[in-house]
Amino acid sequence: MQTVQEDRRHMANILDYLNWRGDLSFELSPFNEVDGLILSYLSYLDMDELFRVDGFCLPDTLTDEDAADHGRPLPDDNGGQMNGEVPDPVDRRIESYGRMVPLKTAVDHYFQSHTDEEIAGLLPPFNHVPSAARLAADSVRFGSVMVSDYLNLVNCEAAEQMCAMTFWLDECTAFVSFRGTDMTIAGWKEDFGLSYMPVIPSQRHAVQYLNSVFGKAGSELKIYAGGHSKGGNLAVYAASFSAKAVRDRIVHVYACDAPGFRPELIRRAEYRAMLSKITRIVPDSSIIGGLLETGDETLVIKSSEAGLLQHDAISWQVLGTSFVRSERSDLGRFFDESMRGWISGLKDTELEAFTDALFGFISAGGARTFTELKADPLRNMGEMLKASRLMDPEQKQEFNSIVIRLLKSGMDVIKEQGGEKYEAFREQSREKYEALKEELRTFTAGEKQKPAVKKKKNGKKQRF
């Protein structure tokens, strides 16, 4: 007899969808939520070399100075309106340059420029992207899709990471896909900034991207936007705070297991006005999609995985043209309440200090990506330990205090839940909670204390 988990693993996913419905054009079967995830997922495909080789790569950085030089005002807290008709070299609409890359060309180039070993070595949630891209490029449904305006910005020193590209379904329908967090440490550190920064750099760049690419588009243009993980957050933010001329052309936004926003942002009129056009998709026990606030309803779906592994979109269950509906699980609600309780109980300065300390450890060995960390784990772990010993006592105390408050937030949620089904989980969690607190006390004290020594009656020493 199959277990529930075994049965879940045999459910269809986006690869099955592409195999089964890839022969149906958008004219025969209208664009749907599964298509939104697929195009969001394809933004993880590395196209850096393709666009550089062809000489059409957008600038590697978009700084305040660049914006001033090119007449592109950075988005401000009033929605980032574009000021006047200023020439803009970043505006690469097809009317201006007449150039796009077929999706099939982009996919072929990817497989030609990456070895089998490189592709096989990809980690979730990126490891199935090449297969999905190949199936999409070879299908009737996505075979005629064109790609334009590929922009990949990574600044390790400033902890910024944003990648966007535009998929054209036809000459009047564009899907702007924002990449989620990649394997760069800078990208992950920027994600933590969502909890304490009013606006993170990639959100500003996402608004800039929409304004630059579509600011002069005709009224007949229909714009969709989407992204997975942080990419979904960027899609929602950019759609909400782009220039009004762009916002008016947006048809729908797909935020796929994306973190939310700080409370003051979701109260903004521009954000509230966009809510009716947003589909926010979260697996039933996912962690990432439950972070921060959203202010809207969420479409909860089933996954073949559990917990953090549900973040990999390849596990999301598909039935026909939709995802299989579900309800937020007990585990999912536990994550939501624990993290929100923890974040709301900390000052922005505490969260910033914690983030700086955490990523200071992670990058102590000079690694810029998690792939580099994995390549030489022993050396990098050694450098992390050295960095932890260099922290002054006050820094250590503050770091440990924040971690303990996270643990306590989880324990408080467990206490409030009650019920027999939480008893075993409560006892296991309490034991682990106390053990980790003791480890953190040792870390704060500096070197690990040596075990006490006592003498036996025969005069020999015994450790205990």
KEPABA-780903 format. One record per residue (C-alpha): residue in three letters; x, y, z. Coordinates in steps of 0.25 Angstrom, whole numbers, padded with zeros to 4 digits, always signed. Layout:
REM KEPABA-780903
ALAXYZ/...
***
This chain:
REM KEPABA-780903
MET+0000+0000+0000/GLN+0006+0014-0004/THR+0008+0024+0007/VAL+0002+0038+0006/GLN+0017+0043+0003/GLU+0019+0033-0008/ASP+0006+0036-0014/ARG+0009+0051-0014/ARG+0022+0049-0021/HIS+0015+0043-0033/MET+0006+0055-0036/ALA+0009+0063-0048/ASN+0018+0075-0048/ILE+0022+0086-0058/LEU+0031+0076-0066/ASP+0018+0067-0068/TYR+0010+0079-0072/LEU+0020+0083-0083/ASN+0020+0069-0088/TRP+0005+0067-0088/ARG+0000+0081-0092/GLY+0012+0087-0099/ASP+0005+0084-0112/LEU-0006+0094-0109/SER-0004+0109-0113/PHE-0008+0121-0105/GLU-0019+0123-0115/LEU-0025+0109-0112/SER-0023+0109-0097/PRO-0021+0123-0091/PHE-0009+0127-0082/ASN-0011+0121-0068/GLU-0004+0121-0054/VAL+0004+0109-0058/ASP+0010+0117-0070/GLY+0013+0128-0060/LEU+0021+0119-0052/ILE+0029+0113-0064/LEU+0033+0127-0069/SER+0037+0131-0055/TYR+0045+0118-0054/LEU+0052+0120-0067/SER+0058+0133-0062/TYR+0068+0124-0054/LEU+0074+0120-0068/ASP+0088+0126-0069/MET+0088+0135-0082/ASP+0100+0144-0078/GLU+0109+0139-0089/LEU+0099+0139-0100/PHE+0095+0154-0098/ARG+0110+0158-0096/VAL+0114+0151-0108/ASP+0104+0157-0117/GLY+0107+0171-0111/PHE+0094+0174-0106/CYS+0096+0172-0091/LEU+0090+0184-0082/PRO+0100+0191-0073/ASP+0106+0182-0062/THR+0102+0192-0051/LEU+0091+0202-0049/THR+0096+0212-0039/ASP+0091+0226-0035/GLU+0101+0232-0044/ASP+0097+0224-0056/ALA+0083+0228-0054/ALA+0087+0242-0054/ASP+0096+0241-0066/HIS+0085+0234-0074/GLY+0073+0242-0070/ARG+0067+0231-0062/PRO+0062+0235-0048/LEU+0063+0224-0038/PRO+0050+0221-0032/ASP+0047+0228-0020/ASP+0036+0226-0009/ASN+0026+0233-0017/GLY+0025+0222-0028/GLY+0037+0225-0036/GLN+0030+0233-0047/MET+0038+0236-0060/ASN+0041+0250-0062/GLY+0039+0255-0076/GLU+0043+0249-0089/VAL+0058+0247-0087/PRO+0066+0239-0097/ASP+0070+0226-0090/PRO+0080+0216-0095/VAL+0075+0205-0086/ASP+0061+0205-0093/ARG+0063+0194-0103/ARG+0048+0192-0107/ILE+0047+0185-0121/GLU+0042+0197-0127/SER+0055+0204-0124/TYR+0065+0193-0127/GLY+0057+0182-0134/ARG+0065+0171-0128/MET+0060+0159-0119/VAL+0066+0145-0117/PRO+0057+0133-0119/LEU+0055+0124-0106/LYS+0060+0112-0114/THR+0073+0120-0118/ALA+0075+0124-0103/VAL+0073+0109-0099/ASP+0082+0104-0110/HIS+0093+0113-0106/TYR+0092+0110-0091/PHE+0094+0095-0094/GLN+0106+0098-0104/SER+0113+0107-0094/HIS+0111+0098-0081/THR+0117+0084-0079/ASP+0109+0072-0075/GLU+0117+0073-0062/GLU+0113+0087-0059/ILE+0098+0084-0062/ALA+0098+0072-0053/GLY+0105+0080-0042/LEU+0093+0090-0041/LEU+0086+0090-0027/PRO+0071+0092-0024/PRO+0064+0100-0028/PHE+0072+0101-0041/ASN+0075+0087-0045/HIS+0062+0085-0053/VAL+0063+0098-0060/PRO+0070+0093-0072/SER+0061+0081-0074/ALA+0049+0091-0073/ALA+0055+0101-0082/ARG+0058+0090-0093/LEU+0043+0085-0092/ALA+0038+0099-0093/ALA+0047+0103-0105/ASP+0043+0090-0112/SER+0028+0091-0110/VAL+0017+0098-0118/ARG+0012+0106-0106/PHE+0026+0113-0103/GLY+0033+0110-0116/SER+0030+0124-0122/VAL+0034+0132-0110/MET+0045+0142-0111/VAL+0054+0147-0100/SER+0059+0162-0099/ASP+0065+0171-0089/TYR+0073+0162-0081/LEU+0079+0169-0069/ASN+0087+0162-0058/LEU+0093+0171-0047/VAL+0101+0165-0036/ASN+0109+0174-0027/CYS+0116+0166-0016/GLU+0121+0177-0008/ALA+0108+0185-0007/ALA+0100+0172-0005/GLU+0091+0174-0018/GLN+0086+0163-0027/MET+0075+0165-0038/CYS+0073+0159-0051/ALA+0061+0161-0061/MET+0057+0157-0075/THR+0045+0159-0084/PHE+0038+0148-0091/TRP+0029+0152-0102/LEU+0017+0143-0105/ASP+0014+0151-0117/GLU+0017+0165-0122/CYS+0007+0171-0112/THR+0008+0162-0100/ALA+0020+0162-0091/PHE+0024+0154-0078/VAL+0034+0161-0069/SER+0041+0150-0061/PHE+0050+0154-0049/ARG+0060+0143-0044/GLY+0059+0139-0030/THR+0072+0138-0021/ASP+0083+0132-0028/MET+0095+0124-0022/THR+0102+0137-0019/ILE+0104+0141-0004/ALA+0101+0155-0007/GLY+0087+0151-0012/TRP+0084+0144+0001/LYS+0089+0155+0009/GLU+0080+0165+0002/ASP+0068+0156+0004/PHE+0070+0157+0019/GLY+0070+0172+0017/LEU+0055+0171+0014/SER+0053+0170+0029/TYR+0059+0183+0033/MET+0061+0192+0020/PRO+0049+0200+0015/VAL+0054+0197+0001/ILE+0065+0188-0004/PRO+0074+0191-0016/SER+0068+0180-0025/GLN+0054+0186-0023/ARG+0059+0199-0027/HIS+0065+0193-0039/ALA+0053+0185-0043/VAL+0045+0197-0043/GLN+0056+0204-0052/TYR+0055+0192-0061/LEU+0040+0193-0064/ASN+0041+0208-0066/SER+0053+0207-0075/VAL+0048+0195-0084/PHE+0033+0199-0084/GLY+0032+0214-0081/LYS+0029+0218-0096/ALA+0021+0205-0100/GLY+0008+0207-0107/SER-0005+0206-0101/GLU-0008+0192-0108/LEU+0003+0185-0100/LYS-0001+0175-0089/ILE+0009+0173-0078/TYR+0010+0161-0069/ALA+0020+0160-0058/GLY+0025+0149-0049/GLY+0036+0142-0041/HIS+0040+0131-0032/SER+0045+0134-0018/LYS+0051+0148-0017/GLY+0047+0149-0032/GLY+0033+0149-0028/ASN+0035+0160-0018/LEU+0042+0168-0028/ALA+0031+0166-0038/VAL+0020+0171-0028/TYR+0028+0183-0024/ALA+0032+0187-0038/ALA+0018+0185-0043/SER+0013+0194-0031/PHE+0023+0205-0032/SER+0026+0207-0046/ALA+0022+0219-0054/LYS+0007+0220-0056/ALA+0008+0218-0071/VAL+0014+0205-0068/ARG+0005+0201-0057/ASP-0007+0203-0066/ARG-0003+0193-0076/ILE+0000+0182-0065/VAL-0010+0170-0067/HIS-0006+0161-0056/VAL+0006+0158-0046/TYR+0010+0144-0041/ALA+0018+0143-0028/CYS+0022+0129-0026/ASP+0026+0125-0012/ALA+0031+0139-0010/PRO+0034+0147+0003/GLY+0025+0158+0006/PHE+0028+0173+0011/ARG+0029+0181+0023/PRO+0015+0186+0029/GLU+0017+0201+0024/LEU+0019+0197+0010/ILE+0006+0188+0009/ARG-0002+0200+0014/ARG+0003+0209+0002/ALA-0008+0213-0008/GLU+0000+0208-0020/TYR+0002+0194-0014/ARG-0013+0193-0010/ALA-0017+0197-0024/MET-0009+0185-0030/LEU-0015+0174-0021/SER-0026+0170-0030/LYS-0016+0167-0041/ILE-0007+0158-0032/THR-0007+0143-0031/ARG+0001+0139-0019/ILE+0005+0124-0019/VAL+0010+0117-0006/PRO+0012+0102-0004/ASP+0004+0097+0008/SER+0016+0096+0018/SER+0026+0105+0011/ILE+0035+0115+0019/ILE+0039+0125+0009/GLY+0026+0129+0004/GLY+0021+0132+0019/LEU+0031+0142+0022/LEU+0027+0156+0025/GLU+0013+0162+0021/THR+0005+0162+0008/GLY-0008+0168+0012/ASP-0015+0159+0002/GLU-0021+0145+0000/THR-0011+0134-0003/LEU-0013+0122-0013/VAL-0009+0110-0005/ILE-0005+0098-0013/LYS+0001+0084-0011/SER+0015+0080-0012/SER+0022+0066-0013/GLU+0032+0071-0003/ALA+0031+0076+0011/GLY+0036+0089+0019/LEU+0047+0096+0012/LEU+0048+0086+0001/GLN+0035+0091-0004/HIS+0042+0104-0009/ASP+0047+0096-0021/ALA+0036+0099-0031/ILE+0038+0086-0038/SER+0031+0079-0026/TRP+0018+0087-0028/GLN+0006+0078-0032/VAL-0001+0081-0045/LEU-0015+0077-0050/GLY-0019+0081-0064/THR-0017+0096-0065/SER-0016+0099-0050/PHE-0008+0095-0037/VAL-0015+0085-0028/ARG-0021+0093-0017/SER-0018+0091-0002/GLU-0019+0098+0012/ARG-0008+0103+0020/SER-0002+0092+0028/ASP+0000+0092+0043/LEU+0015+0093+0040/GLY+0013+0104+0031/ARG+0005+0112+0041/PHE+0016+0109+0051/PHE+0027+0115+0042/ASP+0018+0127+0039/GLU+0015+0131+0053/SER+0029+0128+0058/MET+0037+0136+0048/ARG+0027+0148+0049/GLY+0027+0148+0064/TRP+0042+0148+0064/ILE+0044+0159+0053/SER+0033+0168+0060/GLY+0040+0166+0073/LEU+0054+0172+0068/LYS+0058+0186+0065/ASP+0063+0189+0050/THR+0077+0191+0056/GLU+0077+0178+0063/LEU+0073+0171+0050/GLU+0083+0178+0042/ALA+0094+0175+0052/PHE+0090+0160+0052/THR+0090+0160+0037/ASP+0104+0166+0036/ALA+0110+0156+0046/LEU+0103+0144+0040/PHE+0108+0147+0026/GLY+0122+0152+0031/PHE+0123+0137+0036/ILE+0119+0131+0023/SER+0128+0140+0014/ALA+0140+0139+0024/GLY+0147+0130+0014/GLY+0146+0139+0002/ALA+0135+0131-0004/ARG+0125+0139-0013/THR+0115+0128-0016/PHE+0110+0116-0008/THR+0116+0107-0019/GLU+0130+0112-0015/LEU+0126+0109-0001/LYS+0122+0095-0004/ALA+0135+0093-0013/ASP+0144+0095-0001/PRO+0136+0093+0012/LEU+0147+0090+0022/ARG+0155+0102+0019/ASN+0142+0111+0019/MET+0137+0105+0032/GLY+0151+0108+0038/GLU+0150+0122+0033/MET+0136+0124+0039/LEU+0141+0119+0053/LYS+0153+0128+0052/ALA+0143+0140+0049/SER+0134+0136+0061/ARG+0146+0136+0070/LEU+0149+0150+0066/MET+0136+0156+0070/ASP+0136+0164+0082/PRO+0128+0159+0094/GLU+0117+0169+0092/GLN+0115+0165+0078/LYS+0115+0151+0082/GLN+0104+0153+0093/GLU+0095+0161+0083/PHE+0096+0150+0072/ASN+0093+0139+0082/SER+0082+0147+0088/ILE+0075+0149+0075/VAL+0076+0134+0071/ILE+0070+0130+0085/ARG+0059+0140+0083/LEU+0056+0132+0070/LEU+0056+0119+0077/LYS+0047+0125+0088/SER+0037+0130+0077/GLY+0036+0116+0072/MET+0034+0110+0086/ASP+0023+0121+0089/VAL+0015+0117+0076/ILE+0016+0102+0081/LYS+0011+0106+0094/GLU-0001+0114+0089/GLN-0005+0103+0079/GLY-0008+0092+0089/GLY-0014+0079+0086/GLU-0009+0065+0087/LYS-0003+0065+0073/TYR+0007+0075+0078/GLU+0011+0068+0090/ALA+0023+0060+0084/PHE+0027+0071+0076/ARG+0027+0080+0088/GLU+0036+0071+0096/GLN+0046+0069+0085/SER+0047+0084+0082/ARG+0049+0087+0097/GLU+0061+0078+0098/LYS+0067+0083+0085/TYR+0064+0098+0090/GLU+0071+0096+0103/ALA+0083+0089+0096/LEU+0085+0100+0086/LYS+0084+0110+0097/GLU+0095+0104+0104/GLU+0104+0103+0092/LEU+0101+0118+0090/ARG+0105+0121+0104/THR+0118+0114+0101/PHE+0120+0122+0088/THR+0118+0135+0096/ALA+0128+0131+0107/GLY+0139+0128+0096/GLU+0146+0115+0097/LYS+0139+0103+0100/GLN+0140+0099+0115/LYS+0148+0087+0118/PRO+0141+0075+0125/ALA+0142+0075+0140/VAL+0152+0066+0146/LYS+0151+0058+0159/LYS+0159+0047+0166/LYS+0155+0033+0168/LYS+0158+0026+0181/ASN+0170+0019+0174/GLY+0176+0032+0171/LYS+0174+0032+0156/LYS+0167+0044+0149/GLN+0153+0042+0143/ARG+0146+0052+0133/PHE+0131+0054+0134/
***
